[in-house]
Amino acid sequence: MLLKVNLKKIIILRRYYVNRAIIIMVIIIRGLYVHIPFCEKICSYCDFCKRVPKNEQMIWDYLKTLKAEYETLKERYQTIYIGGGTPSMLNVEQLKYLLAIFKDQKPLEYTIEINPESYTDQKGLIFKAYRVNRVSIGVQTFQERLLKPLNRQHTNKDVFFAIKNLTEIGITNISLDLMFSLPNQSLADLKADLAIVKKLNVKHLSYYSLILEEKTLLYQLYKKGLYKPNDSDFEALLYEQIIKNLKSFGYKQYEVSNFAKAPRYHSLHNLLYWSLLPYDAIGAGSFGFDGKYRYSHTNNVTKYIEEPKVTKTYQDDYTLYQDFLIFGLRKTAGISILETKRLFKRNPLNDFPTLYSFIDQGFLKYENDWLKVSQKGLFVLNQIVEVFI
Ligand code: SF4
């Protein structure tokens, strides 16, 4: 059956206020994700596609493959996101080579992830020279004793230096990646993290709970009885503190785990994922979506270097509909029922009548065409979205 939904035609309307006049710009959005799988050390909780490089040559071979793969693409991208792994562990020459690959692009949002210990002022200047305009810093926590069991390598001094230096060179759109429910983390530890977050006053925060994944060191410790994850009540208590405090610091929660000082700092690239918009992806372990097919690359870096082929999976209408609803409810703005009907010719309130009981219980709200999660519902969102599966 041919897909009826043309997700490539979905557009984003952005409002710009110029001298009080509202200019509505129509932007057709497409993103590019670039994966750099190399890390100096492996974090105990990490199940991303990553590895310690065998040697410098391996990194160069990888970058050359990445360039060749990029050259097969013919799109203009409004967002580019270079993630990892640890993109900032590339040396200066490798970083220049990487960013030069995309020099023909003029994205609205151009993000690179860094780990604080491998950031230098020279690397910051290279970001600037290649028009990177957003940096996401992997912090996780400011309690240095909690970083050790995670096998993270940086200190707070590294984080503060990166923020100060990036700001000085004019890259002010900074996001911090933070985690909660860490091994041995107390409520006081979380409050101490939040007090520092308040002072740093960056534009964007991602705050994820630690998830115990198989094939991680933490999981092996758990199996041996050497690590016990927090119970869900404590995790909910921490999450509640995060939401409450960040709100009082002037952040607006626009997605379950994401907070921004203003709408212009929302992650446009992540918005593509959550809104089922198309994005390409290059690099080992990366996933792309073209509106009809999802595709993936091997996690094996050596195999990727040998042959960067993709495996494609066709997405039927119903699968896309389910994804649209699941990702849509993660956004605090929720899902427009009219837009859902326009795209999929379906009404989720008819298809999934259980949604009404969530509305009655106060977990969901249905107002002016928008179905959205309530403050109370944020804590049970995983259970709510199970109705779509
Ligand atoms: S969490 Fe990031 S830095 Fe740590 S091993 Fe995974 S990809 Fe590397």
Boltz pocket constraint, residues with backbone or C-beta under 6 A from the ligand:
constraints:
  - pocket:
      binder: B
      contacts: [[A, 38], [A, 39], [A, 41], [A, 42], [A, 43], [A, 46], [A, 47], [A, 48], [A, 49], [A, 50], [A, 84], [A, 85], [A, 86], [A, 115], [A, 138]]
      max_distance: 6.0
